[in-house]
Amino acid sequence: MGRAVMVGRGPTGAGVLVLSILIILTEEGCRAQKGDGCGPSVLGPSSGTLSSLGYPGTYPNHTVCEWEISVPHGNRIHFRFAELDIEDSDCQVNYLRLYNGMGPERSEIVKYCGLGLKIKEPIESTGYQVTVQFMSGTHHTGRGFYLSYSTTEHTDLITCLDKGSDFPEAEFSKYCPAGCLTSTEEVSGTIPNGYRESSPLCVAAIHAGVVSNAVGGRISVVSSKGIPHYEATLANNVTSTGGTLSNSLFTFRTNGCYGTLGLESGGVADIQLSASSVWEWNNIIGQHSVWAPPGARLKKAGLPWAPSQNDQQQWLQVDLKREKRITGITTTGSTLREYQYYVSAYRVLYSSDGQQWHIYREANSTQGKIFQGNINYLHEVRNNFIPPIEARFVRINPTLWHQRISLKLELLGCQIPARRKTEPRSRMSPPAHRTPPPAGTKRPPHLGQTTHTPDIRNTTMPPHTGKDVALTAVLVPVLVTVLTALILILVCAWHWRNRKKSSEGTYDLPHWDRTDWWKSMKQLLPSKIVETEDSVRYSSPDVSRRGAVPRLHAEPAEYAQPLVSGVTTLGARSTFKPDEGPDPGYSDPDLYDAPISPDVYHAYAEPLPASGSEYATPIVVDMGCHPSGGSSLNQPSTVCSFMGAGPASLLSRTDSSQSGRSAYDTPKNATGQVTPTEDLTYQVPQSSTQKPTGQS
């Protein structure tokens, strides 16, 4: 490149961004830009940033600017637009034009105009040289343009306005162009806590010290959950603002060489600190004050270092005892309210032997870099060295200060990797007599080497998880859900089984026959329907002794209500009350579903008390199929069929027209006389000679 435009961002009292532009000529000395319409721009060797004059405000009328961009031979250039807002409809007066090549032989690539244009795809050249032309005529609106460029090898180039929220990936890598300090977007946060997702990525990377504004570079971004508060700091000419809770944040992966080098912790002894001079004085009460170099430790209480003279020849030196890789520096002022002194700008010099000193320069620059210092006496300001310094001695040379030179500091860095420290040195050039390379050609080593210092990254960032961990995170909830469902099914099945067992009838009857509803309905069924069931046969009360009786599976006798007048049917309900006391003839507590002892017969009922109307006399069912001794109910075949008939056989039949040797069961009065009635129908014992009809 022929010319590089260095742009810096610094804070003001009102918090408004101020752009300071330094034009630095490189060795090639070819043209870079010309005209009166050129805005803040950085033309780096492999990437850069261009903008119209006044951006992001309205560009002026009747101006023109041309940028001539050249990259190494064999490369091509591509452009990405962050914003394109030019007022014109026919591109005759206001437009932006890109050309392949320079000078009279250049050829047009594309021409743009219009308000709010969105150009998502990159524009690519055919060669290694491009001319960008911006022309403005009379107009009323339009912010102009803002674009970035790089060589085509950086296919993942982004613009200076791309934010963390524009990329949904948890981890990604992008290429930032040089010159993103020309952006006016605000950054919120700092390292190592992270940056709010609304911050522009490339500006945040400059603030973090990951890339240089002069060169740009690749960034590796990690997104994670947001934090409640974002700290405001000043670093690398970028002032970040504070912020409140956000949904997410991002931070950067680095090589980890950002540890402190011992000034604050005491690892650097007092004897390793020296200065050009020391300020000593006596206060009004006669107390002697010495502002010596040992007071220059960051965060140490007490007096800082201050020289006896305030000029640009003063310096503070740190001896690290051995060569180390130095990646940054943090400074403060006096930190004393009564002495509000601080250094606002300084240079950094370094040496391996303490004799030959080199001024720190940025890449592709022949002039020493002036670092922005503190803006007050209290708060810390960080500056990073990109590329880093490898040296034993470091000097801080103040160039600007407030009231008086006063300084506290800490150096950042790490040990040089062992493979570099063990490299053989030439016996003809020991370290103390090494001749430094010519000015402008010295290149500090790259950042890509590993160190023993922990990586600086967001502590709230979740650890990286592989496919196995992600699969486990999916399978574990599924397995827990399935196991829970199986347990619930087993519990429900066990509960249902127990309930089913407990609901089985004591008398081995179907569930529908144990309900009160069915018991009531059987009394209301027509007599012909009841006749389809086997009749209940009764034996004479003169039954002698029983033989072996099989196990019963019939419904026990219950109490019957008098039939309503007009109803000629009677269900299998007895009008007798069972014995109240325990019967020795049963061993099972269930009195109605147990085998009958062959020696004892059981009277199923006894007459009702004589205090009321007596509805019936006791009737004994011959359960053993034995002869009854002259009874008309002594029908073995019939009784035996009753024993095996099941619940249906307990339904009796009535026949009001049948007469025989057995008397009717009729109610009696208190004197024992039969009381005739027209409304009630009573049970009639079955005749042994005639089949009951069940007709009323």
Secondary structure, DSSP 8 states (H G I E B T S, - for coil): --EEEEEEEE--TT---EEEEEEEE-SS----EEES-B-S-EE-SSEEEEEBTTTTS---SSEEEEEEEE--TT--EEEEEEEEEE--SSSSSSEEEEEESSGGG-EEEEEE-EEEE---S-EE-SSSEEEEEEEE-S-S---EEEEEEEETT-TTB--TT-BGGG---SEEEEEE-TTGGG-----BEETTTEEETTSBHHHHHHHHTSSBTTTBEEEEEEEEE--SEE---EETTEE-B-EE--SEEEEE---S--EE-STTTT-S-GGGEEES--EEEE-TT--EEEE-GGGGBTT--S--B--SS-STT--EEEEEEEEEEEEEEEEE---BTTB--EEEEEEEEEESSSSS-EE---TT-SS---EE--SSSSS-EEEEEEEEEEEEEEEEEEEEEESS--BEEEEEEEE--HHHHTS---TTS-GGG-----TTT-----S-S--SS-----TTS-----HHHHHHHHHHHHHHHHHHHHHHHHHHHHHHHHHHHHHS-TT---GGGSSHHHHHHHHHS-HHHHHTS-----B-TT-----------S----B-----TT-----S-B--B--SS--TT--SS-TTSS---TT------B---TTS-B-----B--TT----SS-TT--HHHHHHHHTS-GGGG-----TT--SSS-----B-TTS-B---SS--------SSS------
